Amino acid sequence: MSEAATHTPVLLDQVVLALAPQAGETYLDGTFGRGGYSRALLDAAPCRVVGIDRDPEAIAAGAGLQGSYGDRLTLIQGRFGNMEALVRAAGIDQVDGVALDIGVSSPQIDDPERGFSFRFDGPLDMRMGDEGPSAAEIVNTLPEGELADIIFQLGEERQSRRVARAIVAARLEAPIDRTGVLARIIRGVVPTSRDGIDPATRTFQALRIYVNDELGELARGLEAAESLLKAGGRLAIVSFHSLEDRVVKNFLRERSGNSPGGSRHLPQAGEARRPSFTLISRKAIVADDAECRRNPRARSAKLRVAARTDAPSWAKEAAAA
C-alpha cells in the first residue's frame, strides 16, 4: 500500500463533513501532504480537487493518486498563501470549499534528512519547500537578541534568552548544522518539564515557524480563500498550536462580524462592512478520545469551519479603496 494511502490526516471525517462535497463541485486542498483530505473528498462525491503543496516531495508522492482519479485531481507545487494566483492560473475562478491542515506533516517529521525533528539526527534544515534560508543558517547567523525573540514569540519558550545565549556560545566553537547537536544544546540549559515534553520542543517549533513564515503564510492563505470561495462555500482549517489557532479564530471572528473589538479594516469610522463569512460553529471542533489514542498528534488539533457569504472579499475591497 502506498504512503499516500496509509497516511491519515487529523480530523479527517470532520473536515469532509464540514465541506460536504457534492457532485460537480471543486474543492481546494491547500496543504496536500500525502493526499489524505484530497482522497477522502474525491471518494465522497464525484467532485474535482485541486491539491497545493510547497513541498516538491509531496507533489511527487501524489502522482499515484492522480493516476487513480484522472482529471478530477490537479496537483500544483506552490504555497497555499498564493493559492488564488495558482488556482486561477489553472483556469479555475472560484471553488466550493477550501481545506487547510496547518503545520508540518508526519512524513516531513519522520524523515531525518528534512531536519524537522529533535528525535532524529539529521541536517538542520526545516524548510517545507526548496527555497529560503535553512534553520542552520538562522541559528548560525542571527544575533542573540533576535534569536531569543523568535524562540520566545514563536515557541513560547520562557527560557528563550538562556537558549539563545547557549546557541551563540556553541556556534563560536563550531557551526550548528545537525538537529542532534541543537537538541543537545537546548537540553543542556532547559530543564525537562513535569509533563515530559522534550526541552527542545518549543525551540524547534519556533525555528520551523520562522524558517517557513508559517503565520504569515496562514494570514495570506485566509485572505486568498476568502477571495476564491463561492457564496455558500466552506472553509475548514485544522491547526495544532495556539499561535495558529489564534490567527484563524481572530480572522473568522472579524470576517463574521463577531470580533468584540470591532474591525481594524473598516474603510472609515462608523461604516460597517458586510460579513464575508458565517461561523458554522463558534467553538473549535476537537478530536475524540478514540482518535487521540490512535494518533497522539490529534490531541492538540483544532478545526474551525465557516461558510462564505455573498459579501465582497474584504481584502479586495480594502485594496480597491
N, C-alpha and C positions, 0 to 999 in steps of 0.2 A: 504494500500500500504506500502511496506517495506521501511525502511530508505534508503537502497541501491537504491531503485527505485526513491526516491524523491530527493536524494542529487545529484545536478548537478554541476560538476566542471566548473571552469572558462575556457573560450575559447574552449569549447568542440568541436564545429563544426570545428574550425580552426585546432585543433590538429588532428582530424580524417582526414580532408582534406590533411593535411601535410603528414600524414603517408600513406594515400591512400591504405588501406588494400585490399589484394587480396586473392582469394580462395587458400587454402592450405598453406598459409604463417604463420609464427609465430611472434608474437609481445610480447614485454615485457612492462607491466605497472609497473614501478618501485616504484610507490607511490600509491598503490591500493586504500587506503582510504575506501570509500564506493562503489567503483566499477564503478564510472561514466564513466571513459575512457574505462575500460575493456568492459562494456556493449555496449557502442557505437561502439567499434571496432568489437565485435562479431556480432552485428546486421548489420554492414555494409558489411560484407563478411563472407563466411564460412571458417574462419581462426581459428587459435589457439592463445590463450593469456595466458601468464604466469604473474600472479599478485604477487608482492612482497610488504610486509609492515612490518615494525618493530613493529607495534602496534598489540598485540595479539587480541585486541577487533576488529580491522578492519578485521583480518583474520576470526574471528568467525562470524562477520556480513556478510561475503561473502559466507557463506555456502549456502544460498538461491540461489545465482547466480550459484554456482556450480551445484545445482540441476536442474537449468533451461538449462544450456549449456553442462552438462555432461563432457566428457573428453576434450572438446575444451577449458576449463578453468582449469588451475592449479594454486593453491594458495600456497605461500611459506612465512612463517614468517622469516624475516631477514632484514638486512639493504641493501638498494639499492647500497650502496658503495661496497658491497660484492656480487653484482649480478652475476658476472662472475662465481664464485665458486658455488653459489646457483643454477644457471641455468644449469651448466654443471653436477652438481650432480643429476639433474633431467633428465639427458640424452639428453640435447639439447646443441649442439656445437655452433650454430650461430642463430641469429634472423634477421628478416626483418625490424624491427622497434622497437624503444625504446621511451616511453613517460615518462616524469618526471614532476610532479607538486610539486615544492619545497615549503617547509614550513608546517605550522600546518594546519590541516583540520578543517572544520567547526564543525563536531561532537566533536572533541577534545576541541575546544574553548568553545563550548556551554555546556560542561559537567563540572560543578563546581568542581567535585571531581578530575579532571585531573590537575587543578591548573594552567591553561594557561592564564586565563583572569582576568583582573583587574575589570571587570564589575560584576563578581560574587564572593562571598566569598567562599573560599574552601581551602583545603590543598595546601600549596605552593610546588607543585611537578614539573610540566612542562616536565616530561620525556615522550617521544613518545613511548618508549619501556618499558621494565621492568628491565632495568639494569642501573648501574651507579648512581652517586650522584644526589639527587634532588636539585631543586632550593633553598629549605630551607637550605640544608646542605651548599650550596655555600654562601648564604648571611650571614650565622651564623658563618662561619669558615674562609673565606678568609681575608687576610689583607686588610686594607682600600685602599692602593695604587693599589693593584691588582683588587679589585672591581671597582675602578674608571676607570682603563684601560679597563676592559671588557665593562663597560657601555658606555664609550666614543667610543671605536673601533667598537663594535658590535651593539650599539644602536644609535650611532652618536648623543649622548646627550651632549650638550655643558655644562650642569650643572653637569657633572658626578662626579666631586670631591665633590660638595655640597651634592649630593645624597649619595655617599659612606660614607661621614662623618656622615650623618644623620642615615644611616643604622647601622653603628658601634656604635653610641651613643645609639640607640634604643635597640640593642641586648644586651647591658650591663644591661639593665633593665629587659628584658625578651626575650627569643628566638622568632625570627620572623618565624612563621610557618603557617601563613594564608595569602592568596592573599590580602584580605581586609586590613590587618594590613600593609603589604608592600606598597600597593597603597596609604594608608593614609600618611605614612612616606614620600613618594615621593611627593605627592601633597602639603605637608607642606613646601617643600623647592624649588619646581619648579613651576613657575607661569604658568597659563593657556595661551596657545598661541592664537594669533589672529584668527587662522583658527579653533579653537575649539577642537583641538586634546587633548585628556586627557593627563595631565602631566606624567602619569605613562607609557604611550605607549612605549616610546623608551627604558626605563629601563627593562620593561617586555620582549620586543623583544630581548634585549641583553642577558638577562639571559636564555631565551629559546634557542637561538642560541648556547650559550656556553654549556648549560647542554646537548644538543643533538649533539654537534660538527657538526652543520649543514653545515658550509662552508667546513670543512674537508671531510664530507660525500659527499658533492656535487663534490668536486675535484676527490675523489676516484670513484664516480659514472660515471663521464665523461670519465675517462680513461677505466673503465670497459665496458662502452657502446662502446667505440672505438674498444675494443678487440672482443666484441660479434657480432657487426653488420657485415652483409654480404656486399660485394661491391654493392652499389646502395641502401642499407638500409637507412632508415631515422631516425634521432634523433630529437625529439620535446621536448623542455624544457620550462615550464612555471615558471617564478619566480615572486616574489612580492615586492622585495625592491632592492635598488641599490647595496648592497653588493653581493647578489646572482647573479644579472644580470651581474655585472662586472666580476665575476668568469666565467660565461658561455660565455660572449662576448669575453673575452681575450682567453679562451681555443679555441673557434671556429675560431677566427681570426688567432691565431698561427697555428692551425692544417690545416687551409685552405691556408696558405701562405700569409695572408693579414695583419700580425702583423707589424705595422710600425717600431718597434724597432728591428725586426729580432727575431729569436728563441733562447731562453736560453737553448734549448735542442739539439742544433746542436752537432753531435758527435765529430766534430773537426772544428777548424776555417776554414771558407771558403767552407765547404762542406754542400750543401743544402740537405734538407730532403724532400722527396716527400709528398705533402699534403695528409692527411688521410681523409679530409672532403672537400666538396664543399658547400659553403653557398647558401642556397635556396633563402634567402632574406638578404641583408646587414643590413636592419633595422629591429628592433623588431616589431612583429605584436601585436597590442593592441586591446582591446575590443571596440566595437562601443558604441554609446550613449545609445542605447536601452538595451544592456546587462548591462551597468553600472547602469542604472536605476533599472533593475531587481535585480542586485546583486552588491552592493557597493564594495564588495571585488575585483571586476574586474577592478576597476579604476586604481589600481597600477600594474596590471598584465602585463607581457611582455612575448611573445612567440618567441623563436628563433629556427630556423629549419635549419638542414644541412643534406647532403647526404654523405654517406661513399663512399670513392673511393676504388680502389683495392690496394692501397699502404699498406705496413705493418703497424701495430699498432706502434705508436711512443713509447708508454710505454713499449711494449715488446721488441722493437728494442733497446731502451736505457738499459733495464735490461740485454740484451744479450751482450751488448758492453763491 
